[in-house]
Amino acid sequence: MSASPKSQKYGNYITKVGYLDIRRKDTRKKLDANSTHHEKKYPRVGASEYIVYHGKHVLEGGLKSHDEAIEKAQGLVDEGVKYSRKKK
């Protein structure tokens, strides 16, 4: 079974902090020609990026750890930051 389109677009859901969601996007390592069949079928995770969302809108991205993302989200909740559409 393949991953859902939502998890591919936004990343895998990790946790909720207040009204914000934390998701993780994984990048896969590029496979070389000498890898075995098992490695071709299941590539390893290269790096993870944690992203703080309000609904489907990114408030903070590029975070390297789960704890860092939770701290950042808690700070945003304490400040009352919410996504608002930019006016033209």
Helices and strands as residue ranges (DSSP letters): H 5-10, E 12-17, E 20-28, H 37-41, E 45-54, E 57-63, H 66-79
